Amino acid sequence: MRQSSVTIIVPVIQNKVDDLLKYLNKIKADLDEGRPPEFEKLDIIHFARWAVIDNGKSYINDPTPRVPKLVFVVDFDGEVDAFFKGFCKDSSDILDNVYTFCEGFPVEEQRDTESRISFLKKHMVKDVAVYIGAPGRTVQQIKDESELRNHIRKYLDSRSWQDVSAHTIHKKIKEDVLNRKEFLFLKQKVHMPRINWLGLIFLGLILIALLPLIIIWLLIVHFFYERKDVNFTKKRSGLDSHYLTELERYEDFKNQNQFTQLVDMKEGKVRLITIKAMFALSKGLIRFVFVQGKLMGIPTIHFAKWVMFEDNSRVLFFSNFDGSWQQYLGDFIDNSGWGLTGIFSNTKVFPKTNFLLTGGAYDEEHFLAWSRNSQLVTNVWYTAYPKLSIKNVNNNTKIRVLLMKSLSERQAAKFLKLI
């Protein structure tokens, strides 16, 4: 099934910001204590978050007066229209309680499924690039395959398999699970996503054809723009310690973590064309290559996406990942520093960059400080399967696929190593 992602940005009523933050904090407290929001019953939402932006100090000293806004990001199974219909009908209480603090939300006597859908759609913002670590896997499939793996592990641990061939063990496991009602879903065939080599070759040919233009463009960006940029020069010790403490309050409670970032674009069409070209390249690579649980070699990201809003003058980045914040950013620097630099060097006050793709994120000390400086507090964050890493999710699908095949002794031995 197709997975979708929606971003909604709504102005908050000016004198209602504190009330909204209190209510979001209540939702967070409920989540921390094991009381999930009502939308969990839909069983189609992978990740969701609410974050209030433009409320307080700008950490790049942006003088532009901003109206506080509520950002809602949700990654889910199925089509957008079907999601809105179910969400606005079956999660009406939490929707009404959150958006009553926002401008233009229907008054109580006018609230119904259709008016809620109309309100949310009005404030949708188009994504510019979306990455999915387990393409095609629904929430239910991920949970089912996790239960399957856990059952197989217990089955293997329940007896001795000494002197039994791997082929026979595989056959016994298959017989056991197929006799259980909870694993009837195995009758539905699935497959692991594969790299689209034809698409990758086509993308490569386009880049080769455009290579002279790309080189000229990099020279223009460097000599006419980068050399005049105001760069980010702070280190972690120079950041607001109280704000860092606030960010850390929302991290490392689960095996998974979240990251929300807001940056402003540098002025001019050259920067806008450059970042859109980088997003177009990212979309192509995500579609054709990064379909097996790794983004630029990084095996820890479940969902990630970029959004441009306010006439392409600002960029939001959202990520749901495994492990710690430090490890996550370190993996990005090691594996795709050029990609991060190529995108974010077009935003204000980024570490010094040369020829679009060098410097920047590779200046680890300043880049990590910049990342913290532009990071936002995620007021509410929901995950449907907090104990599973993206490696677990993809590994469990491999187990399912191989379980339903006829395997040789060598293949069966490899299968058992996955469990």
Summary of the structure (lengths in Angstrom):
residues: 419
radius of gyration: 23.5
end to end distance: 25.3
largest distance: 73.4
contacts: 1263
relative contact order: 0.17
helix: 51%
strand: 18%
